[in-house]
Amino acid sequence: MEVINLLTEVNKITELYTYKKVGFLNGNILSIVQVENRTLDFHVHENSDELFYVIEGSFYLETKKNKTKVNTGEFIIVPKGVKHRPVVTDLTNFLMIELSGTLNKENSGDLYEE
């Protein structure tokens, strides 16, 4: 077992959009990433929910029906099957939790590595 400080770990990341895996839990991958000035295309995960936890900053999570702002210390869960996209303007640090295989180069902006 290991204690992980999310803020410390995300601040070690030197490049934007580089996903760093910080843990594994029951088939789920916990990744941290720094994002700025990026809007991904709408996409859907058919087999898994996806969690976005904002370590620092804020972003909008858009679906076809609404746009929700998520701030520091908050998280949002996108249920499987919901078409969505994150919209990030200012530098924002995330923890993302998803079933292994959910994120890939096609739906993460081409920089996700297994």
C-alpha positions in Angstrom: 0.0 0.0 0.0 1.1 3.5 -0.8 -0.1 7.0 0.1 -0.4 9.2 -3.0 -0.7 13.0 -2.9 -2.6 13.9 -6.0 -1.5 17.6 -6.0 2.2 16.6 -5.6 2.0 14.0 -8.4 0.2 16.3 -10.8 2.6 19.1 -10.2 5.5 16.7 -11.2 4.0 16.5 -14.7 6.1 18.6 -17.1 4.0 18.5 -20.2 0.3 19.2 -20.9 -2.0 16.3 -22.0 0.4 13.6 -20.7 -1.6 11.0 -18.6 0.3 9.6 -15.6 -1.2 6.5 -14.1 -1.2 6.7 -10.3 -3.2 3.7 -9.3 -5.3 0.7 -10.3 -8.5 -0.3 -8.6 -10.7 -3.3 -9.5 -10.0 -3.1 -13.2 -10.1 0.7 -13.2 -7.2 3.0 -14.0 -6.6 6.2 -12.0 -4.7 8.8 -14.2 -3.8 12.4 -13.6 -3.3 14.9 -16.3 -2.8 18.7 -16.8 -5.0 20.2 -19.5 -5.2 23.8 -21.0 -7.0 25.2 -24.0 -8.4 21.9 -25.2 -11.9 20.8 -26.3 -12.2 17.2 -27.4 -14.7 16.0 -29.9 -18.0 14.5 -28.6 -17.5 10.9 -27.9 -19.1 8.0 -26.0 -17.9 5.1 -23.8 -20.3 2.3 -24.4 -18.9 -0.1 -21.7 -17.9 2.1 -18.8 -18.7 5.2 -16.7 -15.9 7.8 -16.5 -15.1 10.1 -13.5 -13.4 13.5 -13.8 -12.2 14.9 -10.4 -10.8 18.4 -10.6 -7.6 18.7 -8.4 -7.1 22.3 -9.4 -8.9 24.6 -11.9 -12.2 24.1 -13.5 -13.8 22.9 -16.8 -17.1 22.3 -18.5 -18.4 18.9 -19.2 -20.8 19.1 -22.2 -23.3 16.6 -23.3 -25.8 17.0 -26.1 -28.4 18.2 -23.5 -26.4 20.4 -21.1 -23.1 22.1 -20.0 -22.0 21.6 -16.4 -19.1 23.5 -14.8 -16.9 21.5 -12.5 -14.6 23.3 -10.1 -11.6 22.5 -7.8 -12.4 19.7 -5.4 -15.5 18.5 -7.3 -16.1 15.6 -9.5 -18.5 14.5 -12.2 -19.4 11.0 -13.4 -20.3 10.5 -17.0 -22.5 7.4 -17.2 -21.6 4.9 -19.9 -23.5 5.5 -23.2 -23.6 9.3 -22.7 -22.1 11.4 -25.5 -19.9 14.0 -23.9 -16.8 16.2 -24.2 -14.6 18.1 -21.8 -14.1 21.8 -22.5 -11.0 23.3 -20.8 -9.8 26.8 -21.2 -7.5 27.6 -18.2 -4.9 25.2 -16.8 -6.8 22.4 -15.0 -5.4 19.4 -13.2 -7.5 16.2 -13.2 -7.8 12.8 -11.7 -9.6 10.5 -14.1 -11.0 7.1 -13.2 -12.2 4.7 -15.8 -12.3 1.0 -16.6 -9.1 -0.2 -18.3 -9.5 0.2 -22.0 -12.0 3.1 -21.8 -9.5 5.8 -22.7 -7.5 5.5 -25.9 -5.8 7.8 -28.4 -9.0 8.3 -30.3 -11.0 9.8 -27.4 -8.2 11.5 -25.4 -6.6 13.8 -27.8 -4.1 11.3 -29.2 -1.7 11.3 -26.2 -3.0 8.5 -24.0 -0.7 5.5 -23.7 -1.6 2.1 -22.3 
